[in-house]
Amino acid sequence: TAVLDNPPSHLVGRKAIQEYSTNPLLKDPDYKLRHWTTTFNVQPHKDGAILSAFYIAVTNTGPKREMVIGATGRYESLVVKTKDGWRIKHHVVISEGSMLANARPAVVRP
């Protein structure tokens, strides 16, 4: 059974995780999310491996519905090998907060 810990949420099972993932779009059809992961690292674990990565999420939830950096942090996931391949068993989101990006680049003046 898969587990997703994204504090304060603690979700168990595929159905709960799918609902959590699709609810924002059901509540707001104009919701947009862009999500990047980077700097992957894999460490052996007695049950499989720990996969970690940094993430950044950009959403249009700002006051003007502009795309803004909404969340940054890292993931740590216990992945296990199954008959169907590698699967995430326990996924943990470690938030490092949000930040605002400039709508326009800063002007460099001599």
PyMOL CGO cylinders between C-alpha atoms (Angstrom):
from pymol import cmd
from pymol.cgo import CYLINDER

trace = [
    CYLINDER, 0.00, 0.00, 0.00, 1.37, 3.37, -1.04, 0.3, 1, 1, 1, 1, 1, 1,
    CYLINDER, 1.37, 3.37, -1.04, 1.72, 6.20, 1.49, 0.3, 1, 1, 1, 1, 1, 1,
    CYLINDER, 1.72, 6.20, 1.49, 2.06, 9.93, 0.77, 0.3, 1, 1, 1, 1, 1, 1,
    CYLINDER, 2.06, 9.93, 0.77, 3.17, 12.23, 3.57, 0.3, 1, 1, 1, 1, 1, 1,
    CYLINDER, 3.17, 12.23, 3.57, 2.84, 15.86, 2.52, 0.3, 1, 1, 1, 1, 1, 1,
    CYLINDER, 2.84, 15.86, 2.52, 2.32, 17.60, 5.87, 0.3, 1, 1, 1, 1, 1, 1,
    CYLINDER, 2.32, 17.60, 5.87, -0.24, 18.12, 7.16, 0.3, 1, 1, 1, 1, 1, 1,
    CYLINDER, -0.24, 18.12, 7.16, -1.66, 15.42, 4.84, 0.3, 1, 1, 1, 1, 1, 1,
    CYLINDER, -1.66, 15.42, 4.84, -1.05, 11.72, 5.49, 0.3, 1, 1, 1, 1, 1, 1,
    CYLINDER, -1.05, 11.72, 5.49, -2.62, 9.66, 2.73, 0.3, 1, 1, 1, 1, 1, 1,
    CYLINDER, -2.62, 9.66, 2.73, -2.76, 5.88, 2.48, 0.3, 1, 1, 1, 1, 1, 1,
    CYLINDER, -2.76, 5.88, 2.48, -3.72, 4.00, -0.66, 0.3, 1, 1, 1, 1, 1, 1,
    CYLINDER, -3.72, 4.00, -0.66, -3.94, 4.69, -4.36, 0.3, 1, 1, 1, 1, 1, 1,
    CYLINDER, -3.94, 4.69, -4.36, -7.49, 6.11, -4.29, 0.3, 1, 1, 1, 1, 1, 1,
    CYLINDER, -7.49, 6.11, -4.29, -6.74, 8.67, -1.55, 0.3, 1, 1, 1, 1, 1, 1,
    CYLINDER, -6.74, 8.67, -1.55, -3.55, 9.78, -3.33, 0.3, 1, 1, 1, 1, 1, 1,
    CYLINDER, -3.55, 9.78, -3.33, -5.33, 10.11, -6.71, 0.3, 1, 1, 1, 1, 1, 1,
    CYLINDER, -5.33, 10.11, -6.71, -8.13, 12.19, -5.16, 0.3, 1, 1, 1, 1, 1, 1,
    CYLINDER, -8.13, 12.19, -5.16, -5.59, 14.44, -3.43, 0.3, 1, 1, 1, 1, 1, 1,
    CYLINDER, -5.59, 14.44, -3.43, -3.79, 14.96, -6.75, 0.3, 1, 1, 1, 1, 1, 1,
    CYLINDER, -3.79, 14.96, -6.75, -6.89, 15.77, -8.81, 0.3, 1, 1, 1, 1, 1, 1,
    CYLINDER, -6.89, 15.77, -8.81, -8.96, 17.79, -6.28, 0.3, 1, 1, 1, 1, 1, 1,
    CYLINDER, -8.96, 17.79, -6.28, -7.31, 21.17, -7.02, 0.3, 1, 1, 1, 1, 1, 1,
    CYLINDER, -7.31, 21.17, -7.02, -8.34, 20.94, -10.68, 0.3, 1, 1, 1, 1, 1, 1,
    CYLINDER, -8.34, 20.94, -10.68, -11.87, 19.83, -9.80, 0.3, 1, 1, 1, 1, 1, 1,
    CYLINDER, -11.87, 19.83, -9.80, -12.24, 22.82, -7.47, 0.3, 1, 1, 1, 1, 1, 1,
    CYLINDER, -12.24, 22.82, -7.47, -10.70, 25.28, -9.94, 0.3, 1, 1, 1, 1, 1, 1,
    CYLINDER, -10.70, 25.28, -9.94, -10.73, 24.26, -13.64, 0.3, 1, 1, 1, 1, 1, 1,
    CYLINDER, -10.73, 24.26, -13.64, -8.34, 27.16, -14.43, 0.3, 1, 1, 1, 1, 1, 1,
    CYLINDER, -8.34, 27.16, -14.43, -5.74, 25.87, -11.96, 0.3, 1, 1, 1, 1, 1, 1,
    CYLINDER, -5.74, 25.87, -11.96, -2.32, 25.34, -13.54, 0.3, 1, 1, 1, 1, 1, 1,
    CYLINDER, -2.32, 25.34, -13.54, 0.67, 23.57, -12.06, 0.3, 1, 1, 1, 1, 1, 1,
    CYLINDER, 0.67, 23.57, -12.06, 4.16, 23.11, -13.47, 0.3, 1, 1, 1, 1, 1, 1,
    CYLINDER, 4.16, 23.11, -13.47, 6.45, 20.83, -11.52, 0.3, 1, 1, 1, 1, 1, 1,
    CYLINDER, 6.45, 20.83, -11.52, 10.16, 20.08, -11.91, 0.3, 1, 1, 1, 1, 1, 1,
    CYLINDER, 10.16, 20.08, -11.91, 12.41, 17.66, -10.07, 0.3, 1, 1, 1, 1, 1, 1,
    CYLINDER, 12.41, 17.66, -10.07, 16.18, 17.69, -10.16, 0.3, 1, 1, 1, 1, 1, 1,
    CYLINDER, 16.18, 17.69, -10.16, 19.37, 16.36, -8.57, 0.3, 1, 1, 1, 1, 1, 1,
    CYLINDER, 19.37, 16.36, -8.57, 18.22, 12.79, -8.07, 0.3, 1, 1, 1, 1, 1, 1,
    CYLINDER, 18.22, 12.79, -8.07, 20.05, 10.59, -5.60, 0.3, 1, 1, 1, 1, 1, 1,
    CYLINDER, 20.05, 10.59, -5.60, 19.57, 6.89, -4.91, 0.3, 1, 1, 1, 1, 1, 1,
    CYLINDER, 19.57, 6.89, -4.91, 20.76, 5.16, -1.74, 0.3, 1, 1, 1, 1, 1, 1,
    CYLINDER, 20.76, 5.16, -1.74, 20.40, 1.45, -0.96, 0.3, 1, 1, 1, 1, 1, 1,
    CYLINDER, 20.40, 1.45, -0.96, 17.82, 0.48, 1.67, 0.3, 1, 1, 1, 1, 1, 1,
    CYLINDER, 17.82, 0.48, 1.67, 17.05, -2.93, 3.18, 0.3, 1, 1, 1, 1, 1, 1,
    CYLINDER, 17.05, -2.93, 3.18, 13.61, -2.89, 1.49, 0.3, 1, 1, 1, 1, 1, 1,
    CYLINDER, 13.61, -2.89, 1.49, 14.77, -1.44, -1.84, 0.3, 1, 1, 1, 1, 1, 1,
    CYLINDER, 14.77, -1.44, -1.84, 16.17, 2.07, -2.21, 0.3, 1, 1, 1, 1, 1, 1,
    CYLINDER, 16.17, 2.07, -2.21, 15.65, 5.64, -1.05, 0.3, 1, 1, 1, 1, 1, 1,
    CYLINDER, 15.65, 5.64, -1.05, 15.18, 8.00, -3.97, 0.3, 1, 1, 1, 1, 1, 1,
    CYLINDER, 15.18, 8.00, -3.97, 15.57, 11.69, -3.19, 0.3, 1, 1, 1, 1, 1, 1,
    CYLINDER, 15.57, 11.69, -3.19, 15.22, 14.76, -5.38, 0.3, 1, 1, 1, 1, 1, 1,
    CYLINDER, 15.22, 14.76, -5.38, 14.71, 18.50, -5.12, 0.3, 1, 1, 1, 1, 1, 1,
    CYLINDER, 14.71, 18.50, -5.12, 11.51, 20.01, -6.51, 0.3, 1, 1, 1, 1, 1, 1,
    CYLINDER, 11.51, 20.01, -6.51, 10.03, 23.32, -7.53, 0.3, 1, 1, 1, 1, 1, 1,
    CYLINDER, 10.03, 23.32, -7.53, 6.35, 23.89, -8.27, 0.3, 1, 1, 1, 1, 1, 1,
    CYLINDER, 6.35, 23.89, -8.27, 4.94, 26.84, -10.16, 0.3, 1, 1, 1, 1, 1, 1,
    CYLINDER, 4.94, 26.84, -10.16, 1.19, 27.59, -9.95, 0.3, 1, 1, 1, 1, 1, 1,
    CYLINDER, 1.19, 27.59, -9.95, -1.24, 30.27, -11.05, 0.3, 1, 1, 1, 1, 1, 1,
    CYLINDER, -1.24, 30.27, -11.05, -2.67, 30.84, -7.59, 0.3, 1, 1, 1, 1, 1, 1,
    CYLINDER, -2.67, 30.84, -7.59, -1.35, 34.37, -7.14, 0.3, 1, 1, 1, 1, 1, 1,
    CYLINDER, -1.35, 34.37, -7.14, -3.69, 37.36, -6.82, 0.3, 1, 1, 1, 1, 1, 1,
    CYLINDER, -3.69, 37.36, -6.82, -3.52, 38.07, -10.57, 0.3, 1, 1, 1, 1, 1, 1,
    CYLINDER, -3.52, 38.07, -10.57, -3.43, 34.37, -11.54, 0.3, 1, 1, 1, 1, 1, 1,
    CYLINDER, -3.43, 34.37, -11.54, 0.14, 34.84, -12.73, 0.3, 1, 1, 1, 1, 1, 1,
    CYLINDER, 0.14, 34.84, -12.73, 2.38, 31.83, -12.61, 0.3, 1, 1, 1, 1, 1, 1,
    CYLINDER, 2.38, 31.83, -12.61, 4.40, 32.06, -9.38, 0.3, 1, 1, 1, 1, 1, 1,
    CYLINDER, 4.40, 32.06, -9.38, 6.83, 29.78, -7.61, 0.3, 1, 1, 1, 1, 1, 1,
    CYLINDER, 6.83, 29.78, -7.61, 4.50, 28.20, -5.11, 0.3, 1, 1, 1, 1, 1, 1,
    CYLINDER, 4.50, 28.20, -5.11, 6.62, 25.59, -3.41, 0.3, 1, 1, 1, 1, 1, 1,
    CYLINDER, 6.62, 25.59, -3.41, 10.17, 24.33, -3.19, 0.3, 1, 1, 1, 1, 1, 1,
    CYLINDER, 10.17, 24.33, -3.19, 11.71, 21.47, -1.27, 0.3, 1, 1, 1, 1, 1, 1,
    CYLINDER, 11.71, 21.47, -1.27, 12.74, 17.89, -1.65, 0.3, 1, 1, 1, 1, 1, 1,
    CYLINDER, 12.74, 17.89, -1.65, 11.28, 14.43, -1.83, 0.3, 1, 1, 1, 1, 1, 1,
    CYLINDER, 11.28, 14.43, -1.83, 12.39, 11.25, -0.14, 0.3, 1, 1, 1, 1, 1, 1,
    CYLINDER, 12.39, 11.25, -0.14, 10.77, 8.09, -1.40, 0.3, 1, 1, 1, 1, 1, 1,
    CYLINDER, 10.77, 8.09, -1.40, 11.13, 4.48, -0.37, 0.3, 1, 1, 1, 1, 1, 1,
    CYLINDER, 11.13, 4.48, -0.37, 10.97, 2.55, -3.63, 0.3, 1, 1, 1, 1, 1, 1,
    CYLINDER, 10.97, 2.55, -3.63, 10.56, -1.21, -3.77, 0.3, 1, 1, 1, 1, 1, 1,
    CYLINDER, 10.56, -1.21, -3.77, 10.93, -3.71, -6.58, 0.3, 1, 1, 1, 1, 1, 1,
    CYLINDER, 10.93, -3.71, -6.58, 7.71, -5.51, -7.50, 0.3, 1, 1, 1, 1, 1, 1,
    CYLINDER, 7.71, -5.51, -7.50, 6.76, -8.00, -10.20, 0.3, 1, 1, 1, 1, 1, 1,
    CYLINDER, 6.76, -8.00, -10.20, 5.64, -4.93, -12.23, 0.3, 1, 1, 1, 1, 1, 1,
    CYLINDER, 5.64, -4.93, -12.23, 8.90, -3.00, -11.70, 0.3, 1, 1, 1, 1, 1, 1,
    CYLINDER, 8.90, -3.00, -11.70, 9.99, -0.36, -9.18, 0.3, 1, 1, 1, 1, 1, 1,
    CYLINDER, 9.99, -0.36, -9.18, 7.17, 1.35, -7.29, 0.3, 1, 1, 1, 1, 1, 1,
    CYLINDER, 7.17, 1.35, -7.29, 7.03, 4.09, -4.65, 0.3, 1, 1, 1, 1, 1, 1,
    CYLINDER, 7.03, 4.09, -4.65, 5.94, 2.63, -1.33, 0.3, 1, 1, 1, 1, 1, 1,
    CYLINDER, 5.94, 2.63, -1.33, 6.30, 5.71, 0.89, 0.3, 1, 1, 1, 1, 1, 1,
    CYLINDER, 6.30, 5.71, 0.89, 6.71, 9.21, -0.51, 0.3, 1, 1, 1, 1, 1, 1,
    CYLINDER, 6.71, 9.21, -0.51, 7.62, 12.08, 1.84, 0.3, 1, 1, 1, 1, 1, 1,
    CYLINDER, 7.62, 12.08, 1.84, 7.46, 15.76, 0.85, 0.3, 1, 1, 1, 1, 1, 1,
    CYLINDER, 7.46, 15.76, 0.85, 9.85, 18.00, 2.78, 0.3, 1, 1, 1, 1, 1, 1,
    CYLINDER, 9.85, 18.00, 2.78, 8.76, 21.55, 2.11, 0.3, 1, 1, 1, 1, 1, 1,
    CYLINDER, 8.76, 21.55, 2.11, 11.33, 24.32, 2.19, 0.3, 1, 1, 1, 1, 1, 1,
    CYLINDER, 11.33, 24.32, 2.19, 8.72, 27.02, 1.62, 0.3, 1, 1, 1, 1, 1, 1,
    CYLINDER, 8.72, 27.02, 1.62, 7.60, 29.20, -1.22, 0.3, 1, 1, 1, 1, 1, 1,
    CYLINDER, 7.60, 29.20, -1.22, 9.10, 32.21, -2.90, 0.3, 1, 1, 1, 1, 1, 1,
    CYLINDER, 9.10, 32.21, -2.90, 7.98, 34.91, -5.29, 0.3, 1, 1, 1, 1, 1, 1,
    CYLINDER, 7.98, 34.91, -5.29, 9.65, 35.38, -8.63, 0.3, 1, 1, 1, 1, 1, 1,
    CYLINDER, 9.65, 35.38, -8.63, 9.85, 38.78, -10.32, 0.3, 1, 1, 1, 1, 1, 1,
    CYLINDER, 9.85, 38.78, -10.32, 7.25, 39.21, -13.03, 0.3, 1, 1, 1, 1, 1, 1,
    CYLINDER, 7.25, 39.21, -13.03, 9.88, 41.08, -15.06, 0.3, 1, 1, 1, 1, 1, 1,
    CYLINDER, 9.88, 41.08, -15.06, 13.64, 40.72, -14.91, 0.3, 1, 1, 1, 1, 1, 1,
    CYLINDER, 13.64, 40.72, -14.91, 15.52, 43.41, -13.00, 0.3, 1, 1, 1, 1, 1, 1,
    CYLINDER, 15.52, 43.41, -13.00, 16.97, 46.17, -15.16, 0.3, 1, 1, 1, 1, 1, 1,
    CYLINDER, 16.97, 46.17, -15.16, 20.75, 46.44, -15.07, 0.3, 1, 1, 1, 1, 1, 1,
    CYLINDER, 20.75, 46.44, -15.07, 21.91, 50.04, -15.19, 0.3, 1, 1, 1, 1, 1, 1,
    CYLINDER, 21.91, 50.04, -15.19, 25.50, 51.11, -15.71, 0.3, 1, 1, 1, 1, 1, 1,
]
cmd.load_cgo(trace, "trace")
